[in-house]
């Protein structure tokens, strides 16, 4: 995560807008994707969540936790289990205008490890992970 400015105060740090953070590449799947294909994406890209999209519209989010929950069901076949059956539908999102502090508060309150970030028109542009939050704090405090 690269930030090309200097932070001069705690208040300035927490009031940074999310559009100032350089988050990682966005990965997405469709509702018809298999759980095994999502696991492959997680493994190959060393990520913990993907967005579920229908065109430019966010339908949901699948996280590692959703996969684990699905595995706890009896007689699960990851090749036939579809994204729509395990995703978190209509997840809470933040926009580029939200602050770093608002992101941390949301993640803490709901115990999220991944939160989609959208542009001002509602189109997802990234996912903020708790790992990125910690990296950002460690780099700038």
C-alpha positions in Angstrom: 0.0 0.0 0.0 1.6 3.2 -1.1 0.6 6.6 0.1 2.1 9.6 -1.6 1.6 12.3 1.1 2.6 13.0 4.6 0.3 12.7 7.6 0.8 15.5 10.2 -1.7 14.6 12.9 -3.9 11.8 14.3 -7.0 13.7 13.1 -5.6 14.0 9.6 -4.8 10.3 9.6 -8.3 9.2 10.6 -10.0 11.6 8.3 -8.3 10.4 5.2 -10.9 9.5 2.5 -10.8 6.0 1.2 -10.1 7.2 -2.3 -6.6 8.1 -1.0 -5.8 4.5 -0.2 -4.3 2.4 -2.9 -6.0 -1.0 -2.4 -5.4 -4.2 -4.2 -6.8 -5.5 -7.4 -10.5 -6.3 -7.4 -11.6 -9.9 -7.9 -15.2 -10.9 -8.7 -17.3 -13.9 -9.6 -20.9 -14.5 -10.8 -23.7 -16.0 -8.7 -23.4 -19.2 -10.8 -19.7 -19.7 -10.0 -18.8 -22.8 -8.0 -17.4 -22.7 -4.5 -14.4 -24.6 -5.7 -13.6 -21.9 -8.3 -13.7 -19.3 -5.6 -11.3 -21.3 -3.5 -9.0 -21.4 -6.5 -9.2 -17.6 -6.8 -8.4 -17.2 -3.1 -5.4 -19.5 -3.3 -3.9 -18.3 -6.5 -4.2 -14.6 -5.5 -3.6 -14.9 -1.8 -6.9 -13.1 -1.0 -9.8 -13.7 1.4 -12.8 -12.4 -0.4 -14.4 -11.8 -3.8 -17.3 -9.7 -4.9 -20.3 -11.3 -6.5 -21.3 -9.2 -9.5 -24.0 -9.1 -12.2 -22.5 -6.7 -14.7 -21.6 -3.5 -12.8 -24.0 -4.3 -10.0 -22.8 -5.7 -6.7 -24.9 -8.7 -5.7 -22.9 -9.9 -2.7 -19.5 -10.9 -1.2 -18.0 -14.3 -0.6 -15.3 -14.5 2.1 -13.2 -17.3 3.5 -15.6 -17.4 6.4 -18.5 -18.1 4.0 -16.6 -21.0 2.5 -15.9 -22.4 6.0 -19.6 -22.1 7.0 -20.5 -24.0 3.8 -18.1 -26.7 4.6 -19.8 -27.3 7.9 -23.0 -28.4 6.1 -23.6 -32.1 5.6 -22.8 -33.6 2.2 -21.3 -30.5 0.7 -19.8 -30.8 -2.8 -17.8 -27.7 -3.6 -18.0 -28.3 -7.3 -21.8 -28.1 -7.4 -22.2 -25.6 -4.5 -22.9 -22.2 -6.2 -21.9 -18.7 -5.1 -25.5 -17.6 -4.7 -25.9 -20.3 -2.0 -23.0 -19.1 0.2 -22.6 -15.4 -0.5 -23.4 -12.6 1.9 -26.2 -10.8 -0.1 -26.2 -7.1 -0.3 -23.2 -6.5 1.9 -22.6 -3.2 3.7 -20.3 -1.0 1.6 -18.3 2.1 2.0 -17.7 4.8 -0.7 -14.6 6.6 -1.7 -15.9 9.5 0.3 -16.0 7.6 3.6 -13.0 8.1 5.9 -10.5 5.7 7.2 -12.0 6.1 10.7 -15.5 5.2 9.4 -14.0 2.1 7.7 -12.4 1.0 10.9 -15.6 1.6 12.9 -17.7 -0.4 10.5 -15.3 -3.3 10.4 -15.0 -3.3 14.2 -18.8 -3.0 14.9 -19.8 -5.8 12.5 -16.5 -7.8 12.8 -16.0 -7.6 9.1 -12.6 -8.6 7.6 -13.5 -7.3 4.1 -15.6 -4.4 3.0 -16.4 -3.4 -0.6 -15.5 0.2 -1.6 -17.6 1.8 -4.3 -17.3 4.9 -6.4 -19.9 7.7 -6.0 -22.2 6.0 -8.5 -22.2 2.7 -6.5 -19.8 0.7 -8.7 -17.4 -1.4 -6.7 -13.8 -0.4 -7.2 -12.0 -2.3 -4.4 -12.3 -4.4 -1.2 -10.7 -3.0 1.9 -9.3 -5.8 4.1 -8.4 -5.7 7.8 -4.9 -6.7 6.7 -4.7 -3.5 4.6 -6.0 -1.5 7.6 -3.3 -2.9 9.8 -0.6 -2.3 7.2 -1.7 1.3 6.8 -1.7 1.9 10.5 1.7 0.4 10.9 3.2 2.4 8.1 1.8 5.8 9.3 1.7 5.8 13.0 
